C-alpha cells in the first residue's frame, strides 16, 4: 500500500501539459497525469506509462482527437496521453480513463 501511495504521489507531481494544439471539448475534464505509453499487454490488461506498469480497468474509457468513445485498440506504444487512475474492484488502483494526445503535443515534465 505504501508503494502505491508513493507511486500515485509521483504521478500527481507530473506537471500538466501545455500546447498550442486545440483539444476537443470533451478533453476539458482530463486528468493531470500525463505520459508516454511504453507498451501495452492486452492479454493481462496492463499498460506501461513513463516506465511504470499499471493495470487497466475492464471498462476503461478511451478518447481520441476524433473519437469521443474509443477503445484500447486506439492506444499504442509511443503515444502521448493524459490518464486517470481510480480505485476499482478489490481496492486496486487501475487506469480508468485515457485521452490520446496528438503527436506534436508538447508535454511539460518537471
C-alpha positions as CSV (number, residue, x, y, z in Angstrom):
1,X,0.0,0.0,0.0
2,X,2.9,2.4,0.8
3,X,4.4,1.8,-2.6
4,X,1.1,2.5,-4.2
5,X,0.7,5.8,-2.4
6,X,4.3,6.8,-3.4
7,X,3.6,5.8,-7.0
8,X,0.4,7.9,-7.1
9,X,2.2,10.8,-5.5
10,X,4.9,10.7,-8.1
11,X,2.3,10.6,-10.9
12,X,0.5,13.6,-9.4
13,X,3.7,15.6,-9.4
14,X,4.0,15.4,-13.1
15,X,3.3,18.9,-14.5
16,X,0.2,19.4,-16.7
17,X,0.8,19.5,-20.4
18,X,0.6,22.7,-22.4
19,X,0.4,23.0,-26.1
20,X,-0.8,25.3,-28.9
21,X,-2.8,22.3,-30.2
22,X,-6.5,22.8,-29.7
23,X,-8.0,19.8,-28.0
24,X,-11.6,18.6,-28.4
25,X,-14.2,20.0,-25.9
26,X,-14.5,16.5,-24.3
27,X,-10.9,16.7,-23.3
28,X,-11.8,19.5,-20.8
29,X,-12.1,17.1,-17.9
30,X,-8.8,15.4,-18.5
31,X,-6.5,14.3,-15.7
32,X,-3.3,16.0,-14.7
33,X,-1.5,12.6,-15.2
34,X,0.5,12.8,-18.4
35,X,2.9,10.4,-20.1
36,X,4.1,8.4,-23.0
37,X,2.9,4.8,-23.5
38,X,5.9,2.5,-23.5
39,X,4.0,-0.8,-24.0
40,X,0.6,-2.5,-23.7
41,X,-0.1,-6.0,-22.6
42,X,-3.7,-6.6,-23.8
43,X,-3.8,-10.2,-22.6
44,X,-3.0,-9.2,-19.0
45,X,-4.7,-5.8,-19.1
46,X,-1.5,-3.9,-18.4
47,X,-0.1,-0.6,-19.7
48,X,3.4,0.8,-19.2
49,X,3.4,4.6,-19.0
50,X,6.6,6.5,-18.3
51,X,8.3,3.2,-17.4
52,X,5.7,2.3,-14.8
53,X,3.2,-0.6,-15.1
54,X,-0.5,0.0,-14.4
55,X,-3.5,-2.3,-14.6
56,X,-6.2,-1.2,-17.0
57,X,-9.8,-1.2,-15.8
58,X,-12.2,-3.6,-17.5
59,X,-14.3,-0.6,-18.6
60,X,-11.6,1.9,-19.3
61,X,-12.8,4.9,-21.2
62,X,-10.6,6.0,-24.1
63,X,-10.9,9.3,-26.0
64,X,-9.0,10.3,-29.2
65,X,-8.9,13.5,-31.1
66,X,-11.6,12.3,-33.5
67,X,-13.5,9.7,-31.5
68,X,-15.1,10.6,-28.1
69,X,-15.7,6.9,-27.1
70,X,-12.9,4.8,-28.5
71,X,-11.4,1.5,-27.3
72,X,-8.0,0.4,-26.0
73,X,-7.2,-0.7,-29.6
74,X,-6.8,3.0,-30.3
75,X,-3.8,3.2,-27.9
76,X,-0.4,2.1,-28.9
77,X,3.3,2.4,-27.8
78,X,4.8,5.8,-28.3
79,X,1.6,7.7,-27.9
80,X,1.3,10.7,-25.6
81,X,-1.6,10.5,-23.2
82,X,-3.5,12.1,-20.3
83,X,-4.7,9.4,-18.0
84,X,-6.8,8.9,-14.8
85,X,-6.2,6.4,-12.1
86,X,-9.1,5.2,-9.9
87,X,-9.9,2.7,-7.3
88,X,-11.9,-0.2,-8.7
89,X,-12.6,-3.7,-7.6
90,X,-10.9,-5.1,-4.5
91,X,-9.4,-1.8,-3.6
92,X,-7.0,-1.9,-6.6
93,X,-6.0,1.2,-8.5
94,X,-6.2,1.0,-12.2
95,X,-6.1,3.3,-15.2
96,X,-9.8,4.2,-15.7
97,X,-9.6,6.8,-18.5
98,X,-7.2,7.7,-21.3
99,X,-7.1,10.8,-23.5
100,X,-4.8,10.2,-26.6
101,X,-2.9,13.4,-27.5
102,X,-1.7,14.5,-30.9
103,X,1.9,13.5,-31.9
104,X,3.0,17.1,-31.9
105,X,1.6,17.9,-28.4
106,X,4.3,19.3,-26.2
107,X,4.5,17.5,-22.9
108,X,5.9,19.6,-20.0
109,X,7.6,17.3,-17.5
110,X,9.3,18.6,-14.3
